[in-house]
Amino acid sequence: MAINLMDLVKSAISSSGVADQIGSAVGLEKSKTNSAIEAAIPVLLGGLMKKASTPSGASELSNIFKKQDAEPSILDNLGSLVSGGASSKLLGMGSSLLPMLLGSSQASIVSVLMKLLGIGDKGVLGLLGSLAPIVMGVVGKQAKSAGGFDPGVLTNLLGGQSNFLSSALPNELKGVMGLADLGRQASETVTNAARNTTRETTTREKGYVAPAPAAPASSPLGWLLPLLALAALGFLGYTFMSGGKKEEVKKPITSAPNAVPATAPAIKPAPEVAAAPLELPKLELPGGMSIEDLQKKLAGSFDGITETLGSITDVDTAKGAVSKLEEAAKAYADLGMDKMPAAATGTLAPFIKPYFEKVGGLLNTLYLIPGVKEIIEPVLGPMVQSVSKMMG
């Protein structure tokens, strides 16, 4: 029987007696604190479950929990971490976790919670930020008891929360979080992973493609397919980066009579099709730079900013991060994005968007810490304005 992590998080908060302190720190009325906390906990666990449902996400969580385990557990010292009100250590720790937990959906999630709870955006972000370390502490403790922090352990533990979260999350939140089919996902995450592993092992050992059960591609991430289809149609920049290869080539695939092309785990890639309509390689950029080179430089600049912002927890760490932020912002400015032709910026905008949203989510939470905005904004302000203009 799956452990109900929501109940364990509520128990940790209740037993430490910090609920009112958290509510007071983020400006909540005492009468709204408990209901707000109960609404926020499944959101954070839903973000964790979604993260753990992909191999890369589960691997990232595995590394985070291993580092967390090397430190003293926050669950043993919640009272002192909450003290300090809006500048509490707990909120500082959580501010760097939210972009990882909520991803690009953070702004939409905050908007829905504002409406459901009747509180402002700063209150919602403060609440989520204060609860995030507690949720991570509880999940890490349970994962360790269940066998450790390997990705498979985390996938099983968090995948088992589907039924609990389905009844706790309003439909509107499920929608913006990409968890609309949450109830159906209760058994699919683990079952499909095991089925795929077995099928791939059989294929490698016996040298043939075994027929697969009906519709095995219906995975817990089925909600992403429409977005990926749109991205394949519209994001030419991404297509160029991948070398013009097509995900779908409408040619018959020659295979054994009993093979199932739609679901076979190992199909030889079809010959490349000439990408005649693509004009991206012909774009003339300043300094003779290619679109691909420019995308790599942009990714490096944004990754540097994201990593540095994630290390900030208070005014002192913000001051210590200024030089690195200035370096990354200068790297962006040196690219001359404001002078790029319209065809280039139109292509790059979709590529930059997820990076920009991640940086924006970090800034939103960091600006809740008194004194941090005054340090960071002068450094990143020009860059943020430039990117906002390009994004339209």
Secondary structure by P-SEA (a helix, b strand, c coil): ccccaaaaaaaaaaaacaaaaaaaaacccccaaaaaaaaaaaaaaaaaaaaaccaaaaaaaaaaaaaaaaccccccccccccccccccaaaaaaccccccccccaaaaaaaaaaaaacccaaaaaaaaaaaaaaaaaaaaaaaaaaccccaaaaaaaaaaaaaaaaacccaaaaaaacccccccccccaaaaaaaaaaaaaaaaaacccccccccccccccccaaaaaaaaaaccaaaaaaaccccccccccccccccccccccccccccccccccccccccccccccccaaaaaaaaaaaaaaaaaaaaacccaaaaaaaaaaaaaaaaaaaaaccccccaaaaaaacccaaaaaaaaaaaaaaaaacccccccccccaaaaaaaaaaaac
